[in-house]
Amino acid sequence: MVFSLELGMEPRLGLEVSPALVVFGEMLMLPYDAMQAAIEDELVGNTALERLESECPVCAGRWRTRCPVCAPPASGHGPGPGPVATRPETADTEPDTHALLRAVRAEVSAAEVAVAEYLVGSLDEHGFLDRTCAQVAAELGAPEAVVARVAAVIRRVGPPGVGAGGVTECLLSQLDALDCDPDDATVRLARAVVAGHLPALAKGHFAAIATALSVSRDEVRRVLEFVKSRLRPYPAFDGNAAPRTGYVVPDVLVRPHGEISGEFAVTLVEPAMNRLRIRRDRGQLPQARSFLALLRDRWETLRRVVELAVERQKDFLRDGPAALRPLTRAEAAAELGLHESTVSRAVADKFVLLPDRTIVPLARFFGVGGGVDEELRRLLAAADGPVSDQRLADLLCAAGYPIARRTVAKHRARLGFASAALR
């Protein structure tokens, strides 16, 4: 028997992942702050790239309160106007106390600088002042009127709520600074609840608040949602706090279409805040072109996914979470001609600023509809009195949502409802 070996060529079809596709997948999945850091690193390391002037798509520089995009806390770092609100403070950044003191010095007289330094230095890690103007005046041996005037300057030039004596005063200051109609019923009720019933609101005593203010429990719940989405218990101030990241920057803005009723327009934040161009008189041109091509692919993919989600979830944008329609990532991928993993990467860790200025995860647009959260919300709203988590689990099971009692407790807490003992 004779054996022989031969070499030959045979055509074969197959899918292989290119290095460029791997890099694109990793870039697509990056959250906003990480992508901003990557852009800044590329600008520093590649002289062929430069940043052009940009305008914030959220406020165009005119927002009265801190814009979630273009006005990060002073603990951010990095050149250029890009939002860096989610980046922790480093040794190279300026603490909020220094930035605040510099702003206050520009507003007070030379004789009041010492008082300003003392007051700013007395702010705690949350930006609160735990002493009255009379107490500070006694400690400094200064006129109380001077201390009060400098304290007013601190509250005016600093983040809304800085220099407050506690959470209640801080929230009231933030309500004053909000760009809202002061005659709006929810805003007026929120002011009354914060001023006189904040501890009860924190404990979920909606019935007691409703009785005291002669309003419905649903109105009190709306106030709670308003406070949670528009206010924060402490000022946007990290002067004496440990480094931390706690800001959510929206990747996408969804606004009503200016010309067509019931339609919505989608704006991506990254392209608006990162207008880049290639300087052809510098080196590293291939790397610059490659990076910009990846950026454009990221933005185009994210735009397509968001536009599809917005088109499918118009009822949700108009009528709220109860109107969410079933939409899966697989369905979106099939309609867009993308792989399901590409859609999942585009959705991961991305956030959307809705027309009512609340920020929600992009993943909120995907799922099985209103689902268990809306059924649980309906049961709690319709209840005449406190209902235990076990009873809620039984009712949800009867409605087609078989989940455990502990899972009910997690959903209930996330929706802002207190336990039965506190309701």
C-alpha positions in Angstrom: 0.0 0.0 0.0 1.4 3.4 -1.0 0.5 6.6 0.7 0.9 10.0 -0.8 0.4 13.6 0.4 -0.8 16.4 -1.7 -1.3 20.1 -1.1 -4.4 21.8 -2.6 -6.6 24.9 -2.3 -10.2 24.7 -1.5 -12.6 27.8 -1.4 -14.5 28.1 1.9 -17.0 30.7 3.2 -16.8 31.8 6.8 -17.1 34.8 9.2 -14.0 36.2 10.9 -13.9 39.1 13.3 -11.4 41.8 12.1 -9.3 43.8 14.5 -11.1 46.9 13.4 -14.5 45.4 14.3 -13.2 44.4 17.7 -12.1 48.0 18.4 -15.4 49.3 17.2 -17.3 46.9 19.4 -15.3 48.0 22.4 -15.8 51.7 21.6 -19.5 51.3 21.0 -19.9 49.9 24.5 -18.1 52.7 26.3 -20.2 54.9 28.6 -20.2 58.7 28.0 -17.5 59.6 30.5 -15.2 56.8 29.3 -15.6 57.9 25.7 -14.9 61.5 26.7 -11.7 60.3 28.4 -10.7 58.4 25.2 -11.3 61.4 23.0 -9.2 63.6 25.3 -6.4 61.1 25.3 -6.5 60.9 21.5 -6.4 64.7 21.3 -3.3 64.8 23.6 -1.5 62.0 21.8 -2.3 62.9 18.2 -1.3 66.4 17.0 -3.2 65.8 13.7 -6.5 66.1 15.6 -7.9 69.3 17.1 -11.2 70.3 18.8 -13.4 73.0 17.4 -15.7 75.3 19.4 -19.1 73.6 20.3 -22.4 74.6 21.8 -24.2 72.6 24.4 -27.3 71.0 22.8 -29.1 71.0 26.2 -28.9 74.6 27.4 -26.9 76.5 24.7 -25.2 78.1 27.7 -28.4 79.6 29.1 -29.5 77.1 31.7 -30.1 78.7 35.1 -29.1 75.6 37.1 -26.2 73.3 36.5 -26.6 71.7 33.1 -26.0 67.9 33.1 -23.8 68.2 30.0 -21.8 71.5 29.9 -21.6 72.5 33.5 -20.0 69.7 35.5 -18.8 70.2 39.0 -15.3 71.7 39.4 -13.9 68.3 40.2 -13.9 67.4 36.5 -10.7 67.7 34.5 -9.6 67.8 30.9 -9.1 70.5 28.4 -11.9 71.8 26.2 -15.6 72.2 26.7 -16.5 68.6 26.8 -18.6 67.3 29.8 -16.5 65.6 32.4 -19.1 65.3 35.1 -18.6 61.7 35.9 -14.8 61.8 36.4 -13.3 61.7 39.9 -11.2 64.5 41.3 -7.5 64.0 41.0 -4.5 65.8 42.4 -4.4 68.1 39.3 -7.9 69.4 39.7 -9.2 72.4 41.6 -11.4 71.6 44.6 -14.8 73.2 44.7 -13.9 75.3 47.7 -11.1 77.0 45.8 -13.4 77.7 42.8 -16.2 78.9 45.1 -13.9 81.2 47.1 -12.5 82.7 43.9 -16.0 83.5 42.6 -17.0 85.0 46.0 -13.9 87.2 46.2 -14.9 88.8 42.9 -18.2 89.9 44.5 -17.2 91.2 47.9 -15.1 94.1 49.1 -11.5 93.7 50.4 -12.7 94.1 54.0 -15.1 91.2 53.5 -12.6 88.7 52.1 -11.6 87.4 55.5 -15.3 86.7 56.3 -15.7 85.0 52.9 -12.7 82.7 53.5 -14.0 81.8 57.0 -17.5 81.0 55.7 -16.3 78.9 52.7 -13.8 77.1 55.0 -16.7 76.3 57.4 -18.8 74.5 54.8 -19.0 70.8 55.4 -18.4 68.0 52.8 -22.0 68.5 51.5 -21.7 72.3 51.2 -23.8 73.0 54.2 -23.2 75.7 56.9 -24.1 74.4 60.3 -24.0 77.8 62.1 -26.2 80.8 61.9 -24.8 84.2 60.7 -25.1 85.5 64.3 -22.9 82.6 65.6 -20.3 83.2 62.8 -20.4 87.0 63.6 -19.7 86.2 67.3 -16.8 83.9 66.4 -15.2 86.4 64.1 -16.1 89.6 66.0 -17.6 91.0 62.8 -20.9 92.7 62.2 -23.7 90.2 61.6 -24.9 92.3 58.6 -21.5 91.8 56.9 -21.6 88.0 57.6 -25.2 87.8 56.2 -24.2 89.7 53.1 -21.2 87.5 52.4 -23.3 84.4 53.0 -25.9 85.6 50.5 -23.1 86.0 47.9 -22.0 82.5 48.5 -25.5 81.2 48.0 -25.9 83.3 44.8 -22.6 82.4 43.0 -22.3 78.8 44.2 -24.3 75.7 43.2 -28.0 76.0 44.2 -28.2 75.0 47.9 -24.7 75.7 48.9 -24.4 77.4 52.3 -27.8 76.1 53.3 -28.4 75.1 56.9 -29.8 71.7 56.0 -31.5 69.5 53.5 -34.8 71.4 53.6 -33.3 74.8 52.9 -31.1 73.3 50.2 -34.0 71.8 48.4 -36.0 75.0 48.6 -33.0 76.9 47.1 -32.8 74.4 44.3 -36.6 74.9 43.6 -36.0 78.6 43.4 -33.2 78.0 40.8 -35.1 75.6 38.7 -36.2 76.8 35.2 -39.8 75.9 36.0 -43.1 77.8 36.0 -43.5 78.9 39.7 -47.3 78.7 39.3 -47.2 75.1 38.2 -49.3 73.0 40.6 -46.6 70.3 41.1 -43.9 73.0 41.8 -46.1 74.8 44.3 -47.1 71.5 46.0 -43.4 70.4 46.1 -42.5 73.6 47.9 -45.2 73.1 50.5 -44.2 69.4 51.0 -40.4 70.2 51.2 -41.0 73.1 53.6 -43.3 71.4 56.0 -43.4 67.6 55.4 -40.0 66.5 54.2 -39.4 63.8 56.9 -42.9 62.4 56.3 -42.1 62.3 52.5 -38.9 60.4 53.1 -40.7 57.8 55.2 -43.5 57.4 52.6 -46.3 58.8 54.7 -48.2 59.9 51.7 -51.7 59.7 53.3 -50.6 62.0 56.2 -49.2 64.6 53.9 -52.2 64.4 51.6 -54.5 65.0 54.6 -52.5 67.9 55.9 -52.3 69.7 52.6 -55.8 68.7 51.3 -54.5 67.0 48.2 -54.6 63.4 46.9 -52.0 60.7 47.5 -51.3 60.6 43.8 -50.4 64.3 43.9 -48.0 63.6 46.7 -46.5 60.7 44.8 -46.0 63.0 41.8 -44.2 65.4 44.1 -41.9 62.6 45.3 -41.0 61.7 41.7 -40.4 65.4 40.9 -38.1 65.8 43.9 -36.2 62.6 43.0 -35.8 63.5 39.4 -35.1 67.3 39.6 -33.5 67.9 43.0 -30.8 66.5 45.1 -30.4 66.5 48.9 -27.0 68.1 48.8 -25.6 70.9 46.5 -23.5 69.9 43.6 -20.5 70.6 45.8 -17.6 68.3 46.6 -15.2 70.7 48.2 -14.3 68.6 51.3 -15.7 65.2 50.1 -13.8 62.1 49.2 -13.3 61.6 45.4 -16.4 59.9 43.9 -18.4 59.7 40.7 -22.1 60.4 40.9 -23.2 62.3 37.9 -25.2 61.0 34.9 -24.6 62.7 31.6 -27.2 62.0 28.9 -25.9 60.5 25.7 -29.1 61.4 23.8 -31.7 64.2 23.9 -35.3 63.5 22.9 -37.4 66.6 22.2 -40.8 67.2 20.6 -40.4 67.9 16.9 -40.9 71.6 16.4 -43.1 71.3 13.3 -44.9 67.9 13.6 -47.3 67.3 16.5 -46.7 64.0 18.3 -43.3 63.5 16.7 -39.9 63.6 18.5 -36.5 64.6 17.4 -33.3 62.9 18.5 -30.0 64.7 19.2 -26.7 63.0 20.1 -24.7 64.8 22.7 -21.2 63.5 21.8 -21.1 64.9 18.2 -22.4 68.2 19.4 -19.8 68.5 22.2 -16.9 66.9 20.3 -16.5 68.7 17.0 -13.1 67.4 15.8 -11.2 68.0 12.6 -7.9 66.8 11.1 -5.0 69.2 10.7 -3.4 68.1 7.5 -0.1 69.9 8.2 0.7 67.6 11.1 1.7 63.9 11.3 -0.2 60.9 12.4 -2.9 61.4 9.7 -3.8 57.7 9.3 -4.4 57.3 13.0 -6.5 60.5 13.1 -8.6 59.4 10.2 -9.1 55.9 11.7 -10.2 57.4 15.1 -12.7 59.8 13.5 -14.1 56.9 11.4 -14.6 54.8 14.5 -16.3 57.8 16.2 -18.6 58.4 13.3 -19.5 54.7 13.3 -20.3 54.8 17.0 -22.5 57.9 16.6 -24.3 56.6 13.5 -25.0 53.2 15.2 -26.3 54.9 18.4 -28.4 57.3 16.4 -30.1 54.5 14.4 -30.8 52.5 17.5 -32.2 55.5 19.4 -34.4 56.7 16.5 -35.9 53.2 16.2 -36.6 53.1 19.9 -38.1 56.5 20.0 -40.3 55.7 16.9 -41.6 52.6 18.6 -42.1 54.2 22.0 -43.9 57.4 21.1 -46.7 56.5 23.5 -44.2 56.1 26.3 -42.8 59.6 25.6 -46.3 61.1 25.6 -48.1 59.2 28.2 -45.5 57.7 30.6 -44.2 54.2 31.5 -47.6 52.6 31.4 -47.6 53.1 27.6 -44.3 51.2 27.0 -44.6 48.8 24.1 -42.7 45.5 23.8 -39.4 45.9 22.1 -36.4 43.6 22.3 -32.9 44.2 21.2 -33.2 41.2 18.8 -36.2 42.9 17.1 -34.3 46.2 16.8 -31.2 44.4 15.4 -33.3 42.6 12.8 -35.0 45.8 11.6 -31.8 47.8 11.5 -29.8 45.0 9.8 -27.3 44.8 12.8 -26.2 42.0 15.0 -28.0 41.7 18.3 -24.7 42.2 20.2 -24.2 45.5 18.4 -27.5 46.8 19.6 -26.8 45.5 23.1 -23.5 47.4 23.1 -25.1 50.6 21.8 -27.7 50.4 24.6 -25.4 49.5 27.4 -24.7 52.3 29.9 -26.3 55.0 27.7 -28.8 57.5 29.1 -31.6 59.6 27.5 -32.8 63.1 28.5 -36.5 63.0 27.9 -38.7 66.0 27.0 -39.7 66.5 30.7 -35.9 66.8 31.5 -35.7 63.5 33.4 -32.8 61.2 32.5 -33.5 57.5 32.0 -31.4 54.6 30.8 -31.7 53.9 27.1 -32.5 50.3 28.2 -35.8 51.7 29.5 -37.0 51.8 25.9 -36.5 48.0 25.5 -38.3 45.2 27.3 -41.7 43.6 27.5 -43.8 46.7 27.9 -45.2 48.3 31.1 -44.7 44.9 32.7 -44.5 44.1 36.4 -43.5 47.7 37.4 -46.6 49.2 36.0 -48.9 46.5 37.4 -47.2 46.9 40.8 -47.6 50.7 40.6 -51.3 50.2 39.7 -51.9 47.9 42.7 -50.2 50.2 45.1 -52.1 53.3 43.8 -55.4 51.5 44.0 -54.9 50.1 47.5 -57.1 51.6 50.2 -54.5 50.9 52.8 -51.1 49.3 53.4 -50.6 46.1 51.5 -47.9 43.6 52.5 -45.2 42.5 50.0 -46.5 39.0 50.2 -50.0 40.1 49.3 -48.6 42.1 46.4 -46.7 39.0 45.2 -49.9 37.0 45.3 -51.8 39.7 43.3 -49.0 39.9 40.8 -49.0 36.2 40.3 -52.7 36.3 39.6 -52.0 39.0 37.0 -49.5 36.8 35.3 -46.3 38.0 37.0 -45.0 35.1 39.3 -42.3 36.8 41.3 -41.1 36.2 44.8 -41.9 38.5 47.8 -38.3 39.8 48.0 -38.3 40.7 44.3 -41.6 42.6 45.0 -39.8 44.5 47.7 -37.0 45.5 45.4 -39.4 46.7 42.7 -41.5 48.6 45.2 -38.5 50.4 46.7 -37.2 51.3 43.2 -40.6 52.8 42.3 -40.5 55.0 45.4 -43.1 53.2 47.6 -42.3 52.7 51.2 -42.9 49.4 53.0 -46.4 48.5 54.4 -45.3 49.5 57.9 -44.5 53.0 56.7 -47.4 53.6 54.3 
